[in-house]
Amino acid sequence: MGELMTILAFGTLGAVSVLAYISARVTDKMKNDPSHKRSSLCATSEHWAVQK
């Protein structure tokens, strides 16, 4: 039973690590894409540029 718990713990940790890595890569790709529409909450969006 202890071996199963170890396998499940490391499997979960590995899956979360892979998903976090993929998410970070996608976020970085969208951040550096000039054609990506920014959120109105973003400090560099057109909404805040007009307001200032």
mmCIF entry with sequence, helices, sheets and N, C-alpha, C, O atoms, coordinates in Angstrom:
data_MODEL
# 
_entry.id   MODEL 
# 
_entity.id                         1 
_entity.type                       polymer 
_entity.pdbx_number_of_molecules   1 
# 
_entity_poly.entity_id                      1 
_entity_poly.type                           'polypeptide(L)' 
_entity_poly.nstd_linkage                   no 
_entity_poly.nstd_monomer                   no 
_entity_poly.pdbx_seq_one_letter_code       MGELMTILAFGTLGAVSVLAYISARVTDKMKNDPSHKRSSLCATSEHWAVQK 
_entity_poly.pdbx_seq_one_letter_code_can   MGELMTILAFGTLGAVSVLAYISARVTDKMKNDPSHKRSSLCATSEHWAVQK 
_entity_poly.pdbx_strand_id                 A 
# 
loop_
_entity_poly_seq.entity_id 
_entity_poly_seq.num 
_entity_poly_seq.mon_id 
_entity_poly_seq.hetero 
1 1  MET n 
1 2  GLY n 
1 3  GLU n 
1 4  LEU n 
1 5  MET n 
1 6  THR n 
1 7  ILE n 
1 8  LEU n 
1 9  ALA n 
1 10 PHE n 
1 11 GLY n 
1 12 THR n 
1 13 LEU n 
1 14 GLY n 
1 15 ALA n 
1 16 VAL n 
1 17 SER n 
1 18 VAL n 
1 19 LEU n 
1 20 ALA n 
1 21 TYR n 
1 22 ILE n 
1 23 SER n 
1 24 ALA n 
1 25 ARG n 
1 26 VAL n 
1 27 THR n 
1 28 ASP n 
1 29 LYS n 
1 30 MET n 
1 31 LYS n 
1 32 ASN n 
1 33 ASP n 
1 34 PRO n 
1 35 SER n 
1 36 HIS n 
1 37 LYS n 
1 38 ARG n 
1 39 SER n 
1 40 SER n 
1 41 LEU n 
1 42 CYS n 
1 43 ALA n 
1 44 THR n 
1 45 SER n 
1 46 GLU n 
1 47 HIS n 
1 48 TRP n 
1 49 ALA n 
1 50 VAL n 
1 51 GLN n 
1 52 LYS n 
# 
_struct_asym.id          A 
_struct_asym.entity_id   1 
# 
loop_
_struct_conf.conf_type_id 
_struct_conf.id 
_struct_conf.pdbx_PDB_helix_id 
_struct_conf.beg_label_comp_id 
_struct_conf.beg_label_asym_id 
_struct_conf.beg_label_seq_id 
_struct_conf.pdbx_beg_PDB_ins_code 
_struct_conf.end_label_comp_id 
_struct_conf.end_label_asym_id 
_struct_conf.end_label_seq_id 
_struct_conf.pdbx_end_PDB_ins_code 
_struct_conf.beg_auth_comp_id 
_struct_conf.beg_auth_asym_id 
_struct_conf.beg_auth_seq_id 
_struct_conf.end_auth_comp_id 
_struct_conf.end_auth_asym_id 
_struct_conf.end_auth_seq_id 
_struct_conf.pdbx_PDB_helix_class 
_struct_conf.details 
_struct_conf.pdbx_PDB_helix_length 
HELX_P HELX_P1 AA1 GLY A 2  ? LYS A 31 ? GLY A 2  LYS A 31 1 ? 30 
HELX_P HELX_P2 AA2 GLU A 46 ? GLN A 51 ? GLU A 46 GLN A 51 1 ? 6  
# 
_struct_conf_type.id          HELX_P 
_struct_conf_type.criteria    ? 
_struct_conf_type.reference   ? 
# 
loop_
_atom_site.group_PDB 
_atom_site.id 
_atom_site.type_symbol 
_atom_site.label_atom_id 
_atom_site.label_alt_id 
_atom_site.label_comp_id 
_atom_site.label_asym_id 
_atom_site.label_entity_id 
_atom_site.label_seq_id 
_atom_site.pdbx_PDB_ins_code 
_atom_site.Cartn_x 
_atom_site.Cartn_y 
_atom_site.Cartn_z 
_atom_site.occupancy 
_atom_site.B_iso_or_equiv 
_atom_site.pdbx_formal_charge 
_atom_site.auth_seq_id 
_atom_site.auth_comp_id 
_atom_site.auth_asym_id 
_atom_site.auth_atom_id 
_atom_site.pdbx_PDB_model_num 
ATOM 1   N N  . MET A 1 1  ? 0.819  -1.189 0.000   1.00 0.00 ? 1  MET A N  1 
ATOM 2   C CA . MET A 1 1  ? 0.000  0.000  0.000   1.00 0.00 ? 1  MET A CA 1 
ATOM 3   C C  . MET A 1 1  ? 0.865  1.256  0.000   1.00 0.00 ? 1  MET A C  1 
ATOM 4   O O  . MET A 1 1  ? 0.507  2.253  -0.628  1.00 0.00 ? 1  MET A O  1 
ATOM 5   N N  . GLY A 1 2  ? 1.996  1.220  0.695   1.00 0.00 ? 2  GLY A N  1 
ATOM 6   C CA . GLY A 1 2  ? 2.891  2.364  0.747   1.00 0.00 ? 2  GLY A CA 1 
ATOM 7   C C  . GLY A 1 2  ? 3.507  2.675  -0.606  1.00 0.00 ? 2  GLY A C  1 
ATOM 8   O O  . GLY A 1 2  ? 3.728  3.837  -0.947  1.00 0.00 ? 2  GLY A O  1 
ATOM 9   N N  . GLU A 1 3  ? 3.783  1.630  -1.373  1.00 0.00 ? 3  GLU A N  1 
ATOM 10  C CA . GLU A 1 3  ? 4.360  1.826  -2.704  1.00 0.00 ? 3  GLU A CA 1 
ATOM 11  C C  . GLU A 1 3  ? 3.365  2.518  -3.629  1.00 0.00 ? 3  GLU A C  1 
ATOM 12  O O  . GLU A 1 3  ? 3.739  3.376  -4.427  1.00 0.00 ? 3  GLU A O  1 
ATOM 13  N N  . LEU A 1 4  ? 2.098  2.137  -3.513  1.00 0.00 ? 4  LEU A N  1 
ATOM 14  C CA . LEU A 1 4  ? 1.061  2.750  -4.340  1.00 0.00 ? 4  LEU A CA 1 
ATOM 15  C C  . LEU A 1 4  ? 0.921  4.238  -4.010  1.00 0.00 ? 4  LEU A C  1 
ATOM 16  O O  . LEU A 1 4  ? 0.796  5.064  -4.914  1.00 0.00 ? 4  LEU A O  1 
ATOM 17  N N  . MET A 1 5  ? 0.942  4.575  -2.747  1.00 0.00 ? 5  MET A N  1 
ATOM 18  C CA . MET A 1 5  ? 0.839  5.972  -2.332  1.00 0.00 ? 5  MET A CA 1 
ATOM 19  C C  . MET A 1 5  ? 2.032  6.782  -2.855  1.00 0.00 ? 5  MET A C  1 
ATOM 20  O O  . MET A 1 5  ? 1.865  7.932  -3.261  1.00 0.00 ? 5  MET A O  1 
ATOM 21  N N  . THR A 1 6  ? 3.223  6.197  -2.847  1.00 0.00 ? 6  THR A N  1 
ATOM 22  C CA . THR A 1 6  ? 4.421  6.863  -3.351  1.00 0.00 ? 6  THR A CA 1 
ATOM 23  C C  . THR A 1 6  ? 4.310  7.104  -4.853  1.00 0.00 ? 6  THR A C  1 
ATOM 24  O O  . THR A 1 6  ? 4.634  8.184  -5.346  1.00 0.00 ? 6  THR A O  1 
ATOM 25  N N  . ILE A 1 7  ? 3.853  6.094  -5.565  1.00 0.00 ? 7  ILE A N  1 
ATOM 26  C CA . ILE A 1 7  ? 3.695  6.224  -7.015  1.00 0.00 ? 7  ILE A CA 1 
ATOM 27  C C  . ILE A 1 7  ? 2.666  7.296  -7.344  1.00 0.00 ? 7  ILE A C  1 
ATOM 28  O O  . ILE A 1 7  ? 2.889  8.119  -8.232  1.00 0.00 ? 7  ILE A O  1 
ATOM 29  N N  . LEU A 1 8  ? 1.539  7.293  -6.633  1.00 0.00 ? 8  LEU A N  1 
ATOM 30  C CA . LEU A 1 8  ? 0.506  8.295  -6.872  1.00 0.00 ? 8  LEU A CA 1 
ATOM 31  C C  . LEU A 1 8  ? 0.995  9.697  -6.516  1.00 0.00 ? 8  LEU A C  1 
ATOM 32  O O  . LEU A 1 8  ? 0.683  10.656 -7.222  1.00 0.00 ? 8  LEU A O  1 
ATOM 33  N N  . ALA A 1 9  ? 1.746  9.827  -5.445  1.00 0.00 ? 9  ALA A N  1 
ATOM 34  C CA . ALA A 1 9  ? 2.250  11.148 -5.033  1.00 0.00 ? 9  ALA A CA 1 
ATOM 35  C C  . ALA A 1 9  ? 3.214  11.704 -6.078  1.00 0.00 ? 9  ALA A C  1 
ATOM 36  O O  . ALA A 1 9  ? 3.089  12.857 -6.489  1.00 0.00 ? 9  ALA A O  1 
ATOM 37  N N  . PHE A 1 10 ? 4.164  10.894 -6.504  1.00 0.00 ? 10 PHE A N  1 
ATOM 38  C CA . PHE A 1 10 ? 5.124  11.370 -7.499  1.00 0.00 ? 10 PHE A CA 1 
ATOM 39  C C  . PHE A 1 10 ? 4.480  11.560 -8.869  1.00 0.00 ? 10 PHE A C  1 
ATOM 40  O O  . PHE A 1 10 ? 4.884  12.448 -9.620  1.00 0.00 ? 10 PHE A O  1 
ATOM 41  N N  . GLY A 1 11 ? 3.477  10.735 -9.206  1.00 0.00 ? 11 GLY A N  1 
ATOM 42  C CA . GLY A 1 11 ? 2.759  10.907 -10.466 1.00 0.00 ? 11 GLY A CA 1 
ATOM 43  C C  . GLY A 1 11 ? 1.992  12.221 -10.488 1.00 0.00 ? 11 GLY A C  1 
ATOM 44  O O  . GLY A 1 11 ? 1.976  12.926 -11.497 1.00 0.00 ? 11 GLY A O  1 
ATOM 45  N N  . THR A 1 12 ? 1.357  12.543 -9.369  1.00 0.00 ? 12 THR A N  1 
ATOM 46  C CA . THR A 1 12 ? 0.631  13.809 -9.269  1.00 0.00 ? 12 THR A CA 1 
ATOM 47  C C  . THR A 1 12 ? 1.588  14.981 -9.333  1.00 0.00 ? 12 THR A C  1 
ATOM 48  O O  . THR A 1 12 ? 1.326  15.956 -10.037 1.00 0.00 ? 12 THR A O  1 
ATOM 49  N N  . LEU A 1 13 ? 2.688  14.901 -8.612  1.00 0.00 ? 13 LEU A N  1 
ATOM 50  C CA . LEU A 1 13 ? 3.688  15.962 -8.626  1.00 0.00 ? 13 LEU A CA 1 
ATOM 51  C C  . LEU A 1 13 ? 4.250  16.165 -10.033 1.00 0.00 ? 13 LEU A C  1 
ATOM 52  O O  . LEU A 1 13 ? 4.449  17.301 -10.464 1.00 0.00 ? 13 LEU A O  1 
ATOM 53  N N  . GLY A 1 14 ? 4.502  15.088 -10.738 1.00 0.00 ? 14 GLY A N  1 
ATOM 54  C CA . GLY A 1 14 ? 5.013  15.182 -12.106 1.00 0.00 ? 14 GLY A CA 1 
ATOM 55  C C  . GLY A 1 14 ? 3.994  15.801 -13.054 1.00 0.00 ? 14 GLY A C  1 
ATOM 56  O O  . GLY A 1 14 ? 4.346  16.630 -13.893 1.00 0.00 ? 14 GLY A O  1 
ATOM 57  N N  . ALA A 1 15 ? 2.731  15.399 -12.920 1.00 0.00 ? 15 ALA A N  1 
ATOM 58  C CA . ALA A 1 15 ? 1.685  15.942 -13.787 1.00 0.00 ? 15 ALA A CA 1 
ATOM 59  C C  . ALA A 1 15 ? 1.506  17.438 -13.546 1.00 0.00 ? 15 ALA A C  1 
ATOM 60  O O  . ALA A 1 15 ? 1.368  18.204 -14.499 1.00 0.00 ? 15 ALA A O  1 
ATOM 61  N N  . VAL A 1 16 ? 1.505  17.857 -12.294 1.00 0.00 ? 16 VAL A N  1 
ATOM 62  C CA . VAL A 1 16 ? 1.358  19.276 -11.973 1.00 0.00 ? 16 VAL A CA 1 
ATOM 63  C C  . VAL A 1 16 ? 2.549  20.063 -12.498 1.00 0.00 ? 16 VAL A C  1 
ATOM 64  O O  . VAL A 1 16 ? 2.382  21.176 -12.998 1.00 0.00 ? 16 VAL A O  1 
ATOM 65  N N  . SER A 1 17 ? 3.742  19.504 -12.392 1.00 0.00 ? 17 SER A N  1 
ATOM 66  C CA . SER A 1 17 ? 4.942  20.183 -12.893 1.00 0.00 ? 17 SER A CA 1 
ATOM 67  C C  . SER A 1 17 ? 4.883  20.366 -14.408 1.00 0.00 ? 17 SER A C  1 
ATOM 68  O O  . SER A 1 17 ? 5.235  21.429 -14.918 1.00 0.00 ? 17 SER A O  1 
ATOM 69  N N  . VAL A 1 18 ? 4.450  19.356 -15.114 1.00 0.00 ? 18 VAL A N  1 
ATOM 70  C CA . VAL A 1 18 ? 4.343  19.435 -16.573 1.00 0.00 ? 18 VAL A CA 1 
ATOM 71  C C  . VAL A 1 18 ? 3.298  20.470 -16.978 1.00 0.00 ? 18 VAL A C  1 
ATOM 72  O O  . VAL A 1 18 ? 3.542  21.274 -17.878 1.00 0.00 ? 18 VAL A O  1 
ATOM 73  N N  . LEU A 1 19 ? 2.145  20.459 -16.328 1.00 0.00 ? 19 LEU A N  1 
ATOM 74  C CA . LEU A 1 19 ? 1.103  21.436 -16.655 1.00 0.00 ? 19 LEU A CA 1 
ATOM 75  C C  . LEU A 1 19 ? 1.543  22.858 -16.331 1.00 0.00 ? 19 LEU A C  1 
ATOM 76  O O  . LEU A 1 19 ? 1.222  23.784 -17.077 1.00 0.00 ? 19 LEU A O  1 
ATOM 77  N N  . ALA A 1 20 ? 2.266  23.048 -15.238 1.00 0.00 ? 20 ALA A N  1 
ATOM 78  C CA . ALA A 1 20 ? 2.761  24.386 -14.892 1.00 0.00 ? 20 ALA A CA 1 
ATOM 79  C C  . ALA A 1 20 ? 3.787  24.862 -15.916 1.00 0.00 ? 20 ALA A C  1 
ATOM 80  O O  . ALA A 1 20 ? 3.792  26.037 -16.282 1.00 0.00 ? 20 ALA A O  1 
ATOM 81  N N  . TYR A 1 21 ? 4.643  23.978 -16.376 1.00 0.00 ? 21 TYR A N  1 
ATOM 82  C CA . TYR A 1 21 ? 5.643  24.332 -17.386 1.00 0.00 ? 21 TYR A CA 1 
ATOM 83  C C  . TYR A 1 21 ? 4.966  24.736 -18.696 1.00 0.00 ? 21 TYR A C  1 
ATOM 84  O O  . TYR A 1 21 ? 5.341  25.733 -19.312 1.00 0.00 ? 21 TYR A O  1 
ATOM 85  N N  . ILE A 1 22 ? 3.968  23.956 -19.116 1.00 0.00 ? 22 ILE A N  1 
ATOM 86  C CA . ILE A 1 22 ? 3.250  24.266 -20.352 1.00 0.00 ? 22 ILE A CA 1 
ATOM 87  C C  . ILE A 1 22 ? 2.526  25.602 -20.220 1.00 0.00 ? 22 ILE A C  1 
ATOM 88  O O  . ILE A 1 22 ? 2.547  26.413 -21.146 1.00 0.00 ? 22 ILE A O  1 
ATOM 89  N N  . SER A 1 23 ? 1.893  25.831 -19.083 1.00 0.00 ? 23 SER A N  1 
ATOM 90  C CA . SER A 1 23 ? 1.177  27.081 -18.854 1.00 0.00 ? 23 SER A CA 1 
ATOM 91  C C  . SER A 1 23 ? 2.130  28.273 -18.873 1.00 0.00 ? 23 SER A C  1 
ATOM 92  O O  . SER A 1 23 ? 1.793  29.322 -19.423 1.00 0.00 ? 23 SER A O  1 
ATOM 93  N N  . ALA A 1 24 ? 3.307  28.128 -18.285 1.00 0.00 ? 24 ALA A N  1 
ATOM 94  C CA . ALA A 1 24 ? 4.286  29.212 -18.273 1.00 0.00 ? 24 ALA A CA 1 
ATOM 95  C C  . ALA A 1 24 ? 4.773  29.519 -19.686 1.00 0.00 ? 24 ALA A C  1 
ATOM 96  O O  . ALA A 1 24 ? 4.960  30.684 -20.036 1.00 0.00 ? 24 ALA A O  1 
ATOM 97  N N  . ARG A 1 25 ? 4.977  28.492 -20.494 1.00 0.00 ? 25 ARG A N  1 
ATOM 98  C CA . ARG A 1 25 ? 5.420  28.711 -21.874 1.00 0.00 ? 25 ARG A CA 1 
ATOM 99  C C  . ARG A 1 25 ? 4.358  29.429 -22.695 1.00 0.00 ? 25 ARG A C  1 
ATOM 100 O O  . ARG A 1 25 ? 4.678  30.340 -23.459 1.00 0.00 ? 25 ARG A O  1 
ATOM 101 N N  . VAL A 1 26 ? 3.103  29.032 -22.545 1.00 0.00 ? 26 VAL A N  1 
ATOM 102 C CA . VAL A 1 26 ? 2.011  29.664 -23.288 1.00 0.00 ? 26 VAL A CA 1 
ATOM 103 C C  . VAL A 1 26 ? 1.844  31.114 -22.845 1.00 0.00 ? 26 VAL A C  1 
ATOM 104 O O  . VAL A 1 26 ? 1.642  31.998 -23.678 1.00 0.00 ? 26 VAL A O  1 
ATOM 105 N N  . THR A 1 27 ? 1.927  31.361 -21.540 1.00 0.00 ? 27 THR A N  1 
ATOM 106 C CA . THR A 1 27 ? 1.796  32.727 -21.028 1.00 0.00 ? 27 THR A CA 1 
ATOM 107 C C  . THR A 1 27 ? 2.917  33.610 -21.543 1.00 0.00 ? 27 THR A C  1 
ATOM 108 O O  . THR A 1 27 ? 2.672  34.754 -21.925 1.00 0.00 ? 27 THR A O  1 
ATOM 109 N N  . ASP A 1 28 ? 4.131  33.107 -21.562 1.00 0.00 ? 28 ASP A N  1 
ATOM 110 C CA . ASP A 1 28 ? 5.265  33.882 -22.060 1.00 0.00 ? 28 ASP A CA 1 
ATOM 111 C C  . ASP A 1 28 ? 5.113  34.163 -23.557 1.00 0.00 ? 28 ASP A C  1 
ATOM 112 O O  . ASP A 1 28 ? 5.446  35.249 -24.031 1.00 0.00 ? 28 ASP A O  1 
ATOM 113 N N  . LYS A 1 29 ? 4.606  33.173 -24.292 1.00 0.00 ? 29 LYS A N  1 
ATOM 114 C CA . LYS A 1 29 ? 4.388  33.350 -25.728 1.00 0.00 ? 29 LYS A CA 1 
ATOM 115 C C  . LYS A 1 29 ? 3.343  34.437 -25.989 1.00 0.00 ? 29 LYS A C  1 
ATOM 116 O O  . LYS A 1 29 ? 3.530  35.271 -26.875 1.00 0.00 ? 29 LYS A O  1 
ATOM 117 N N  . MET A 1 30 ? 2.240  34.435 -25.223 1.00 0.00 ? 30 MET A N  1 
ATOM 118 C CA . MET A 1 30 ? 1.202  35.448 -25.399 1.00 0.00 ? 30 MET A CA 1 
ATOM 119 C C  . MET A 1 30 ? 1.689  36.821 -24.942 1.00 0.00 ? 30 MET A C  1 
ATOM 120 O O  . MET A 1 30 ? 1.301  37.835 -25.522 1.00 0.00 ? 30 MET A O  1 
ATOM 121 N N  . LYS A 1 31 ? 2.524  36.867 -23.924 1.00 0.00 ? 31 LYS A N  1 
ATOM 122 C CA . LYS A 1 31 ? 3.042  38.131 -23.415 1.00 0.00 ? 31 LYS A CA 1 
ATOM 123 C C  . LYS A 1 31 ? 3.931  38.817 -24.441 1.00 0.00 ? 31 LYS A C  1 
ATOM 124 O O  . LYS A 1 31 ? 3.924  40.044 -24.542 1.00 0.00 ? 31 LYS A O  1 
ATOM 125 N N  . ASN A 1 32 ? 4.688  38.049 -25.194 1.00 0.00 ? 32 ASN A N  1 
ATOM 126 C CA . ASN A 1 32 ? 5.611  38.603 -26.179 1.00 0.00 ? 32 ASN A CA 1 
ATOM 127 C C  . ASN A 1 32 ? 4.982  38.781 -27.560 1.00 0.00 ? 32 ASN A C  1 
ATOM 128 O O  . ASN A 1 32 ? 5.642  39.270 -28.477 1.00 0.00 ? 32 ASN A O  1 
ATOM 129 N N  . ASP A 1 33 ? 3.715  38.391 -27.721 1.00 0.00 ? 33 ASP A N  1 
ATOM 130 C CA . ASP A 1 33 ? 3.033  38.506 -29.008 1.00 0.00 ? 33 ASP A CA 1 
ATOM 131 C C  . ASP A 1 33 ? 2.388  39.887 -29.128 1.00 0.00 ? 33 ASP A C  1 
ATOM 132 O O  . ASP A 1 33 ? 1.458  40.188 -28.379 1.00 0.00 ? 33 ASP A O  1 
ATOM 133 N N  . PRO A 1 34 ? 2.855  40.733 -30.050 1.00 0.00 ? 34 PRO A N  1 
ATOM 134 C CA . PRO A 1 34 ? 2.289  42.081 -30.158 1.00 0.00 ? 34 PRO A CA 1 
ATOM 135 C C  . PRO A 1 34 ? 0.848  42.100 -30.669 1.00 0.00 ? 34 PRO A C  1 
ATOM 136 O O  . PRO A 1 34 ? 0.133  43.069 -30.417 1.00 0.00 ? 34 PRO A O  1 
ATOM 137 N N  . SER A 1 35 ? 0.404  41.071 -31.370 1.00 0.00 ? 35 SER A N  1 
ATOM 138 C CA . SER A 1 35 ? -0.951 41.051 -31.899 1.00 0.00 ? 35 SER A CA 1 
ATOM 139 C C  . SER A 1 35 ? -1.970 40.519 -30.888 1.00 0.00 ? 35 SER A C  1 
ATOM 140 O O  . SER A 1 35 ? -3.172 40.543 -31.150 1.00 0.00 ? 35 SER A O  1 
ATOM 141 N N  . HIS A 1 36 ? -1.496 40.039 -29.736 1.00 0.00 ? 36 HIS A N  1 
ATOM 142 C CA . HIS A 1 36 ? -2.401 39.511 -28.707 1.00 0.00 ? 36 HIS A CA 1 
ATOM 143 C C  . HIS A 1 36 ? -3.124 40.658 -28.007 1.00 0.00 ? 36 HIS A C  1 
ATOM 144 O O  . HIS A 1 36 ? -2.487 41.593 -27.522 1.00 0.00 ? 36 HIS A O  1 
ATOM 145 N N  . LYS A 1 37 ? -4.462 40.585 -27.955 1.00 0.00 ? 37 LYS A N  1 
ATOM 146 C CA . LYS A 1 37 ? -5.251 41.647 -27.335 1.00 0.00 ? 37 LYS A CA 1 
ATOM 147 C C  . LYS A 1 37 ? -5.041 41.614 -25.821 1.00 0.00 ? 37 LYS A C  1 
ATOM 148 O O  . LYS A 1 37 ? -5.230 40.577 -25.185 1.00 0.00 ? 37 LYS A O  1 
ATOM 149 N N  . ARG A 1 38 ? -4.656 42.734 -25.259 1.00 0.00 ? 38 ARG A N  1 
ATOM 150 C CA . ARG A 1 38 ? -4.425 42.839 -23.825 1.00 0.00 ? 38 ARG A CA 1 
ATOM 151 C C  . ARG A 1 38 ? -5.740 42.978 -23.063 1.00 0.00 ? 38 ARG A C  1 
ATOM 152 O O  . ARG A 1 38 ? -6.728 43.491 -23.588 1.00 0.00 ? 38 ARG A O  1 
ATOM 153 N N  . SER A 1 39 ? -5.735 42.522 -21.847 1.00 0.00 ? 39 SER A N  1 
ATOM 154 C CA . SER A 1 39 ? -6.888 42.689 -20.973 1.00 0.00 ? 39 SER A CA 1 
ATOM 155 C C  . SER A 1 39 ? -7.020 44.156 -20.581 1.00 0.00 ? 39 SER A C  1 
ATOM 156 O O  . SER A 1 39 ? -6.023 44.876 -20.531 1.00 0.00 ? 39 SER A O  1 
ATOM 157 N N  . SER A 1 40 ? -8.225 44.597 -20.305 1.00 0.00 ? 40 SER A N  1 
ATOM 158 C CA . SER A 1 40 ? -8.404 45.987 -19.870 1.00 0.00 ? 40 SER A CA 1 
ATOM 159 C C  . SER A 1 40 ? -7.837 46.207 -18.477 1.00 0.00 ? 40 SER A C  1 
ATOM 160 O O  . SER A 1 40 ? -7.670 47.352 -18.055 1.00 0.00 ? 40 SER A O  1 
ATOM 161 N N  . LEU A 1 41 ? -7.538 45.129 -17.752 1.00 0.00 ? 41 LEU A N  1 
ATOM 162 C CA . LEU A 1 41 ? -6.927 45.235 -16.429 1.00 0.00 ? 41 LEU A CA 1 
ATOM 163 C C  . LEU A 1 41 ? -5.410 45.376 -16.503 1.00 0.00 ? 41 LEU A C  1 
ATOM 164 O O  . LEU A 1 41 ? -4.769 45.715 -15.508 1.00 0.00 ? 41 LEU A O  1 
ATOM 165 N N  . CYS A 1 42 ? -4.837 45.119 -17.666 1.00 0.00 ? 42 CYS A N  1 
ATOM 166 C CA . CYS A 1 42 ? -3.391 45.191 -17.852 1.00 0.00 ? 42 CYS A CA 1 
ATOM 167 C C  . CYS A 1 42 ? -2.940 46.652 -17.875 1.00 0.00 ? 42 CYS A C  1 
ATOM 168 O O  . CYS A 1 42 ? -3.581 47.493 -18.506 1.00 0.00 ? 42 CYS A O  1 
ATOM 169 N N  . ALA A 1 43 ? -1.860 46.945 -17.201 1.00 0.00 ? 43 ALA A N  1 
ATOM 170 C CA . ALA A 1 43 ? -1.370 48.321 -17.112 1.00 0.00 ? 43 ALA A CA 1 
ATOM 171 C C  . ALA A 1 43 ? -0.900 48.855 -18.462 1.00 0.00 ? 43 ALA A C  1 
ATOM 172 O O  . ALA A 1 43 ? -0.831 50.070 -18.650 1.00 0.00 ? 43 ALA A O  1 
ATOM 173 N N  . THR A 1 44 ? -0.576 47.967 -19.405 1.00 0.00 ? 44 THR A N  1 
ATOM 174 C CA . THR A 1 44 ? -0.096 48.416 -20.716 1.00 0.00 ? 44 THR A CA 1 
ATOM 175 C C  . THR A 1 44 ? -1.186 48.364 -21.786 1.00 0.00 ? 44 THR A C  1 
ATOM 176 O O  . THR A 1 44 ? -0.890 48.471 -22.976 1.00 0.00 ? 44 THR A O  1 
ATOM 177 N N  . SER A 1 45 ? -2.435 48.201 -21.376 1.00 0.00 ? 45 SER A N  1 
ATOM 178 C CA . SER A 1 45 ? -3.517 48.120 -22.365 1.00 0.00 ? 45 SER A CA 1 
ATOM 179 C C  . SER A 1 45 ? -3.876 49.497 -22.886 1.00 0.00 ? 45 SER A C  1 
ATOM 180 O O  . SER A 1 45 ? -3.477 50.516 -22.322 1.00 0.00 ? 45 SER A O  1 
ATOM 181 N N  . GLU A 1 46 ? -4.641 49.512 -23.980 1.00 0.00 ? 46 GLU A N  1 
ATOM 182 C CA . GLU A 1 46 ? -5.073 50.777 -24.575 1.00 0.00 ? 46 GLU A CA 1 
ATOM 183 C C  . GLU A 1 46 ? -6.008 51.531 -23.636 1.00 0.00 ? 46 GLU A C  1 
ATOM 184 O O  . GLU A 1 46 ? -6.019 52.762 -23.626 1.00 0.00 ? 46 GLU A O  1 
ATOM 185 N N  . HIS A 1 47 ? -6.779 50.809 -22.858 1.00 0.00 ? 47 HIS A N  1 
ATOM 186 C CA . HIS A 1 47 ? -7.717 51.436 -21.922 1.00 0.00 ? 47 HIS A CA 1 
ATOM 187 C C  . HIS A 1 47 ? -6.993 52.358 -20.943 1.00 0.00 ? 47 HIS A C  1 
ATOM 188 O O  . HIS A 1 47 ? -7.431 53.485 -20.714 1.00 0.00 ? 47 HIS A O  1 
ATOM 189 N N  . TRP A 1 48 ? -5.893 51.887 -20.369 1.00 0.00 ? 48 TRP A N  1 
ATOM 190 C CA . TRP A 1 48 ? -5.155 52.694 -19.394 1.00 0.00 ? 48 TRP A CA 1 
ATOM 191 C C  . TRP A 1 48 ? -4.366 53.797 -20.091 1.00 0.00 ? 48 TRP A C  1 
ATOM 192 O O  . TRP A 1 48 ? -4.133 54.849 -19.496 1.00 0.00 ? 48 TRP A O  1 
ATOM 193 N N  . ALA A 1 49 ? -3.954 53.582 -21.327 1.00 0.00 ? 49 ALA A N  1 
ATOM 194 C CA . ALA A 1 49 ? -3.220 54.616 -22.055 1.00 0.00 ? 49 ALA A CA 1 
ATOM 195 C C  . ALA A 1 49 ? -4.115 55.822 -22.329 1.00 0.00 ? 49 ALA A C  1 
ATOM 196 O O  . ALA A 1 49 ? -3.653 56.963 -22.320 1.00 0.00 ? 49 ALA A O  1 
ATOM 197 N N  . VAL A 1 50 ? -5.391 55.562 -22.572 1.00 0.00 ? 50 VAL A N  1 
ATOM 198 C CA . VAL A 1 50 ? -6.349 56.631 -22.829 1.00 0.00 ? 50 VAL A CA 1 
ATOM 199 C C  . VAL A 1 50 ? -6.670 57.360 -21.536 1.00 0.00 ? 50 VAL A C  1 
ATOM 200 O O  . VAL A 1 50 ? -6.840 58.579 -21.541 1.00 0.00 ? 50 VAL A O  1 
ATOM 201 N N  . GLN A 1 51 ? -6.756 56.633 -20.429 1.00 0.00 ? 51 GLN A N  1 
ATOM 202 C CA . GLN A 1 51 ? -7.143 57.212 -19.155 1.00 0.00 ? 51 GLN A CA 1 
ATOM 203 C C  . GLN A 1 51 ? -6.096 58.144 -18.568 1.00 0.00 ? 51 GLN A C  1 
ATOM 204 O O  . GLN A 1 51 ? -6.438 59.093 -17.863 1.00 0.00 ? 51 GLN A O  1 
ATOM 205 N N  . LYS A 1 52 ? -4.828 57.886 -18.850 1.00 0.00 ? 52 LYS A N  1 
ATOM 206 C CA . LYS A 1 52 ? -3.754 58.660 -18.217 1.00 0.00 ? 52 LYS A CA 1 
ATOM 207 C C  . LYS A 1 52 ? -3.582 59.995 -18.808 1.00 0.00 ? 52 LYS A C  1 
ATOM 208 O O  . LYS A 1 52 ? -2.717 60.755 -18.375 1.00 0.00 ? 52 LYS A O  1 
# 
